[in-house]
Amino acid sequence: MEKRGPINRVIEENILAILDASGLNDARDYDDDRLTFLEAVRASSIVAENTTAPSSKIYGAVFQILRDGRSLELAMASYQLLRELDERFPRVYLSHGDKSESPCRAPLELHVVKEAWSPFVLGLESSSSGREVTDKNLGEPMDSYRFLVLVQGIIQLADGMSFQVSDPKHLGNMLLFQYLVSVLEGDFLPRNAIYKETKNWVLLRESLLNMLLGSRRISYRNLIKDCLSIISKGFHSHAKCSTHEMEHAEKSPARTVNEHDPSWAFALVELEKETCIALQKFLELIMELDKSKKQADLHGQTSRADGVRTPLVDVILDELTYDDDLLLQFLLVFYDPKWKMEIILQYFRKYISKPATRTRRSNVSSDDDTFHDILRCFSNGKTTKSIIRKISVDVGQLLLAHGFQAYLALQPRVKVNAASGGDIGGVSLVQICKDMISAFHILRTTDGNMEIMPFAKEALFTAATILTLKM
């Protein structure tokens, strides 16, 4: 049973009155009531000396304000409050179990607050799936279908199909997505940390992320395609649309004063940036889940009940392999060096060597190639010609350049090693730089018409600079 303080009870008793817009003719009064409500929740649960967690009803009301999207001010205020509440009252968290031992030696324990409010309702298929979202059910938790619809709305926004400067609903949806990803992350990371120690797959099977992706209400591949499209193509057409509309705002008397406010343009750019970051985080969480599931599979911990889902890296490769433009855009904006390197290595593996056949429970992995191994495949004209015949010379140099960038980003002390020529991962950085330059030399020798791409020039310049520092 939820424990509620006296302030929480007062707030809860007035929720319906606060959220009921009837009788309010002025939109400013409507917004002021909700801002007052949000401040009261913050005062009782964040600022107060003896804070208490809000009830599920209060949580739902704050969530409703975020999903309502009546104004950017309300959306931002409710979003920030929800993030603060999640930090103050986490649903899943880690602690050191044995208090008698030092924190560095005490084993970690996972705590899951089962009665805590959640913005998701997953696992059992929700009866609300497929229902139209109305003002009356905005406070309800999100199921997998509504999450998919939210992403689809964002991709339409990115494509400039449904954007109107005067409608803050779109901006609120971007904040809503960012918040939901933060919840997925807060639930998954502690579980994954304990899984790495205990190899207890059940902990990850019950994660929100795993249940979301395993839902029959959504098309997993379509969801990933939408995320890739938004990340790779960004909101360029959207931004142009909004700029054009703002330039001609004076010609449309029906538009609101907010459209003339420069803060809208700045807020829009920042929200687009943060939404793309949240999308990348969402993909990174899925790849981490896939990695742990693969380990659980090798140890015989998974079952048919876990279903079969194509690993995210394979889905990404399927999309990038047949669209060079998407590949270029994706590599330019995808910032995580660990997973960028993994995607590049697996891209090359498809064309350089066939992985050894293994059984489902085999402990032998064929994915042991390193970036140095890939560079060595470009050490002679024969193998180089075979590779570029399959992937084209432009794709080859693009992958090598971004692979080199990711390799450097993954090193803990690049500057020190660059100056000293120290070894990194068994191969010296100097050797990697030499092989990088050699690979491009052989590429150019193999294809006399090759023009080195701008990003590749930057990578070669970096490699040459590191060699100069050594000399």
C-alpha positions in Angstrom: 0.0 0.0 0.0 1.3 3.5 -0.9 2.3 5.7 2.0 1.1 9.3 1.5 2.0 12.3 3.5 -0.6 14.9 4.4 0.6 17.3 1.6 0.3 14.5 -0.9 -3.2 13.8 0.2 -4.2 17.4 -0.2 -2.7 17.5 -3.7 -4.4 14.3 -4.6 -7.8 15.5 -3.5 -7.5 18.5 -5.8 -6.1 16.8 -8.8 -9.5 16.4 -10.6 -10.2 20.1 -10.0 -6.8 21.1 -11.3 -7.0 19.0 -14.5 -10.6 19.9 -15.2 -10.5 22.7 -17.8 -14.3 23.3 -17.8 -15.2 26.8 -16.5 -11.8 28.3 -17.5 -12.1 30.6 -20.4 -8.6 31.9 -20.2 -5.8 29.5 -21.4 -3.4 31.3 -19.1 -5.6 30.4 -16.1 -5.5 26.8 -17.3 -1.7 26.8 -17.5 -1.3 28.6 -14.2 -3.3 25.9 -12.4 -1.2 23.2 -13.7 2.1 25.0 -13.1 1.0 25.6 -9.5 0.2 21.8 -9.2 3.6 20.8 -10.5 5.3 23.2 -8.1 3.3 21.8 -5.2 4.4 18.2 -6.1 8.0 19.4 -6.4 7.8 21.1 -3.0 6.4 18.0 -1.2 8.5 15.3 -3.0 11.8 17.0 -3.9 12.3 20.2 -1.9 10.7 19.3 1.5 13.0 18.2 4.3 11.1 14.9 4.8 10.1 14.0 1.3 7.7 11.3 0.4 7.1 9.7 -3.0 4.0 10.9 -4.8 1.1 8.5 -5.1 0.4 6.8 -8.4 -2.5 9.2 -8.9 -0.2 12.2 -8.6 2.4 10.6 -10.9 -0.3 9.9 -13.4 -1.5 13.5 -13.3 2.0 14.8 -14.0 2.4 12.4 -16.8 -1.0 13.5 -18.2 0.3 17.1 -18.3 3.3 16.0 -20.2 1.3 14.1 -22.8 -1.3 16.8 -23.0 1.1 19.1 -24.8 -0.9 22.3 -24.3 2.1 24.5 -24.0 5.9 24.2 -24.2 6.2 25.6 -20.7 4.0 22.9 -19.2 5.6 20.2 -21.2 9.1 21.2 -20.0 8.0 21.6 -16.4 6.3 18.2 -16.2 9.2 16.5 -18.0 11.8 18.0 -15.6 9.6 17.1 -12.6 9.3 13.5 -13.8 13.0 13.2 -14.3 13.7 14.6 -10.8 11.2 12.3 -9.2 12.8 9.3 -11.0 16.2 10.3 -9.7 14.8 10.8 -6.2 12.6 7.7 -6.1 14.1 5.1 -8.5 12.0 2.1 -9.4 15.1 -0.1 -9.9 18.5 0.5 -8.2 21.6 -1.1 -6.9 23.1 -1.2 -3.4 26.0 -2.9 -1.7 24.5 -5.9 0.3 27.0 -6.6 3.0 27.4 -3.4 5.1 30.2 -5.0 7.2 32.5 -5.0 4.1 34.0 -2.0 2.3 31.8 -0.8 -0.6 34.4 -1.9 -3.2 34.2 -5.5 -1.9 30.5 -5.8 -0.9 28.4 -7.6 -3.5 25.9 -5.5 -5.4 22.2 -6.2 -4.8 19.3 -5.3 -7.2 16.2 -3.7 -5.7 13.0 -3.5 -7.7 10.2 -1.4 -6.2 7.3 -3.4 -7.5 4.5 -1.0 -6.3 6.1 2.0 -7.8 4.3 3.9 -10.6 5.6 3.4 -14.1 4.8 5.2 -17.4 4.7 1.7 -19.1 2.2 -1.1 -18.9 3.9 -4.1 -20.5 4.1 -7.8 -20.2 0.4 -8.7 -20.4 -1.1 -7.2 -23.6 -2.9 -4.1 -22.5 -6.6 -3.8 -23.3 -6.0 -0.1 -24.2 -3.8 -1.1 -27.1 -5.2 0.3 -30.3 -7.6 2.7 -28.6 -7.5 6.3 -29.7 -5.7 8.6 -27.2 -8.1 11.1 -25.7 -7.9 13.7 -22.9 -9.5 11.2 -20.5 -6.8 8.5 -20.9 -3.7 10.7 -21.2 -2.7 9.8 -17.7 -2.7 6.1 -18.5 0.7 4.3 -18.8 2.1 3.7 -22.3 1.8 0.3 -23.8 3.9 -1.0 -26.7 1.4 0.1 -29.4 1.3 3.7 -28.1 5.1 3.7 -28.0 5.2 2.7 -31.6 2.7 5.4 -32.5 4.8 8.0 -30.7 7.9 7.1 -32.7 5.8 7.2 -35.9 4.6 10.7 -35.0 8.2 11.8 -34.5 9.3 10.5 -37.9 6.4 12.3 -39.6 7.6 15.4 -37.7 11.2 14.8 -39.0 9.9 14.4 -42.5 8.0 17.7 -42.2 4.7 16.0 -42.9 2.7 17.2 -39.9 4.6 20.2 -38.5 2.9 23.4 -37.4 4.8 26.0 -35.6 1.8 27.0 -33.4 1.2 23.4 -32.1 3.3 22.6 -29.0 2.0 19.0 -29.1 4.9 18.0 -31.4 7.5 19.4 -29.0 5.8 17.7 -26.1 5.9 14.4 -28.0 9.7 14.7 -28.3 10.0 15.4 -24.6 7.7 12.4 -23.9 9.9 10.1 -26.0 13.0 11.4 -24.2 11.4 10.7 -20.9 10.3 7.2 -21.8 13.8 6.3 -23.0 15.2 7.6 -19.7 12.8 5.2 -17.9 13.9 2.3 -20.1 17.5 3.1 -19.3 17.0 3.4 -15.6 15.3 0.0 -15.5 17.7 -1.8 -17.8 21.2 -0.7 -16.7 21.0 -1.9 -13.0 19.5 -5.2 -14.2 22.2 -5.6 -16.8 24.9 -4.8 -14.2 23.7 -7.6 -11.9 23.2 -10.0 -14.9 26.9 -9.6 -15.7 27.8 -10.8 -12.2 25.1 -13.5 -11.6 24.2 -14.6 -15.2 20.6 -14.6 -14.1 18.7 -14.0 -17.4 15.3 -13.7 -15.6 16.4 -10.2 -14.4 16.7 -9.0 -18.0 13.7 -11.1 -19.3 11.6 -9.0 -16.9 13.1 -5.7 -18.0 10.8 -3.1 -19.5 13.0 -3.0 -22.6 12.8 -6.7 -23.2 9.0 -6.8 -22.7 8.6 -3.7 -25.0 10.5 -5.3 -27.9 8.9 -8.7 -27.4 5.4 -7.3 -27.7 3.2 -8.7 -30.4 1.5 -5.3 -30.7 4.4 -3.8 -32.6 6.6 -4.5 -35.6 10.1 -4.6 -34.2 11.8 -4.1 -37.6 9.5 -1.2 -38.5 10.2 0.4 -35.2 14.0 0.1 -35.8 13.7 1.4 -39.4 11.8 4.5 -38.1 14.5 5.1 -35.5 17.3 4.8 -38.1 15.6 7.1 -40.4 15.2 9.9 -37.8 18.8 9.5 -36.6 20.3 9.4 -40.0 18.2 12.1 -41.8 17.6 14.3 -38.8 15.0 17.0 -38.8 16.4 19.0 -41.7 13.1 19.3 -43.7 11.3 20.0 -40.5 13.6 22.9 -39.7 13.3 24.4 -43.1 9.5 24.2 -42.8 9.5 25.9 -39.5 11.8 28.7 -40.7 9.7 29.3 -43.7 6.5 29.5 -41.7 8.1 31.9 -39.1 9.3 34.2 -41.9 5.7 34.5 -43.2 4.0 34.5 -39.9 2.8 38.1 -40.2 0.8 37.2 -43.3 -1.3 34.7 -41.3 -3.4 36.5 -38.6 -4.6 33.2 -37.2 -1.2 32.3 -35.8 -0.4 32.7 -32.2 2.1 35.1 -30.7 4.3 32.2 -29.7 5.3 31.7 -33.3 7.0 35.1 -33.3 9.0 34.3 -30.2 12.6 33.4 -31.1 12.6 31.1 -28.0 10.5 28.7 -30.0 13.2 28.3 -32.7 15.9 27.7 -30.1 13.7 25.3 -28.2 12.9 23.4 -31.4 16.6 23.0 -32.3 17.5 21.8 -28.8 14.6 19.3 -28.6 15.5 17.9 -32.0 19.1 17.4 -30.9 18.1 15.8 -27.6 15.5 13.5 -29.3 18.2 12.2 -31.7 20.4 11.5 -28.7 17.6 9.7 -27.0 17.0 7.6 -30.2 20.7 6.6 -30.2 20.5 5.7 -26.5 17.4 3.6 -27.3 19.4 1.7 -29.9 22.4 1.3 -27.7 20.2 -0.2 -24.9 18.8 -2.7 -27.4 22.3 -3.7 -28.5 23.4 -4.2 -24.9 20.3 -6.3 -24.3 21.1 -8.4 -27.4 24.7 -8.9 -26.2 23.5 -10.2 -22.8 20.8 -12.4 -24.4 23.5 -13.9 -26.7 25.5 -14.8 -23.6 22.4 -16.2 -21.9 21.7 -18.3 -25.0 25.2 -19.7 -25.0 24.8 -20.7 -21.4 21.4 -22.4 -22.1 19.4 -19.9 -20.0 16.9 -18.8 -22.6 13.9 -20.8 -23.8 11.2 -20.7 -26.4 9.3 -18.4 -24.2 11.9 -15.7 -24.9 10.9 -15.8 -28.5 13.2 -15.1 -31.5 14.2 -11.6 -32.3 16.8 -10.6 -34.9 19.8 -8.8 -33.2 19.7 -5.1 -33.7 23.1 -4.9 -35.3 21.9 -7.4 -38.0 18.8 -5.2 -38.6 21.0 -2.1 -38.9 23.3 -3.9 -41.3 20.4 -5.0 -43.5 19.3 -1.4 -43.8 22.8 0.1 -44.4 24.0 -2.5 -46.8 21.5 -1.6 -49.5 21.5 2.2 -49.0 24.9 3.9 -49.4 23.4 7.3 -48.6 21.9 6.0 -45.4 25.2 4.4 -44.5 27.0 7.7 -44.9 24.5 9.7 -42.9 24.3 7.1 -40.1 28.1 6.9 -39.6 28.3 10.7 -39.5 25.8 11.1 -36.7 26.1 7.9 -34.7 28.5 8.8 -32.0 28.9 5.7 -29.8 32.4 4.4 -30.7 31.9 0.9 -29.2 28.8 0.1 -31.3 30.0 2.0 -34.3 33.1 -0.2 -34.4 31.0 -3.3 -33.9 28.7 -2.4 -36.8 31.7 -1.6 -39.1 33.4 -4.9 -38.2 30.3 -6.9 -38.9 29.8 -5.0 -42.2 33.2 -6.2 -43.3 32.7 -9.7 -42.0 29.8 -10.1 -44.5 32.2 -9.7 -47.4 35.7 -10.7 -46.2 35.2 -14.1 -44.6 32.4 -16.5 -43.9 31.9 -17.2 -40.2 32.5 -20.7 -39.0 29.3 -22.7 -38.5 28.4 -23.2 -34.8 25.6 -24.9 -32.9 23.2 -22.9 -30.8 24.9 -23.8 -27.6 28.5 -23.6 -28.9 30.9 -21.5 -27.0 33.0 -20.8 -30.1 32.5 -17.4 -31.5 33.4 -16.3 -35.0 33.2 -12.6 -34.2 36.8 -12.2 -33.1 38.0 -9.9 -35.8 39.6 -6.7 -34.7 40.0 -3.4 -36.6 43.7 -4.4 -37.1 42.5 -7.7 -38.7 40.4 -5.7 -41.1 43.2 -3.4 -42.1 45.4 -6.4 -42.8 42.8 -7.5 -45.4 43.7 -4.4 -47.3 47.4 -5.3 -47.3 47.5 -6.6 -50.9 45.8 -5.8 -54.2 44.2 -9.2 -54.6 42.1 -9.2 -51.4 41.5 -5.4 -51.7 40.1 -5.9 -55.2 37.8 -8.7 -54.0 36.4 -6.5 -51.2 35.7 -3.4 -53.3 34.1 -5.5 -56.0 31.5 -6.3 -53.4 31.1 -3.1 -51.5 32.5 -0.4 -53.8 35.6 1.7 -53.1 33.7 4.6 -51.6 32.0 2.4 -49.0 35.4 0.8 -48.3 37.1 4.0 -47.5 34.1 5.3 -45.6 34.1 2.3 -43.3 37.9 2.4 -42.8 37.9 6.1 -42.0 35.0 5.8 -39.4 36.5 2.6 -38.1 39.8 4.4 -37.4 37.9 7.3 -35.7 36.0 4.8 -33.5 39.3 2.9 -32.7 40.9 6.1 -31.5 37.9 7.1 -29.4 37.9 3.7 -27.7 41.5 4.1 -26.5 41.9 5.3 -22.9 45.1 7.3 -23.3 45.4 8.0 -27.0 47.6 11.2 -26.7 50.1 9.4 -24.4 50.3 6.4 -26.7 50.5 8.6 -29.8 53.6 10.3 -28.4 55.2 7.1 -27.0 54.1 4.6 -29.6 52.7 2.4 -26.8 50.8 -0.8 -27.5 47.0 -0.7 -27.5 45.2 -4.1 -27.4 48.4 -6.0 -28.4 49.0 -3.8 -31.5 50.8 -0.5 -31.4 49.0 2.6 -32.3 51.8 3.4 -34.7 51.3 0.1 -36.5 47.5 0.8 -36.8 48.3 4.2 -38.3 50.8 2.6 -40.8 48.3 0.0 -41.8 45.6 2.6 -42.2 47.8 4.7 -44.6 48.9 1.6 -46.4 45.3 0.4 -46.9 44.3 3.7 -48.6 47.5 3.5 -50.8 46.5 0.0 -52.0 42.9 1.1 -52.5 44.0 3.9 -54.7 46.4 1.6 -56.6 43.6 -0.9 -57.1 41.2 1.7 -58.3 43.0 4.5 -60.2 39.8 6.6 -60.4 39.3 6.7 -56.7 38.9 10.1 -55.1 39.6 10.2 -51.3 36.5 11.4 -49.5 36.8 14.5 -47.1 36.2 12.4 -44.0 38.8 9.9 -45.1 41.3 12.7 -45.7 40.8 13.8 -42.1 41.4 10.2 -40.9 44.6 9.9 -42.9 45.8 13.3 -41.7 45.3 12.1 -38.1 47.2 8.9 -38.8 50.1 10.8 -40.4 50.2 13.3 -37.5 50.4 10.4 -34.9 53.3 8.9 -36.9 55.1 12.3 -37.0 54.8 12.6 -33.2 56.5 9.2 -32.9 59.3 10.2 -35.1 
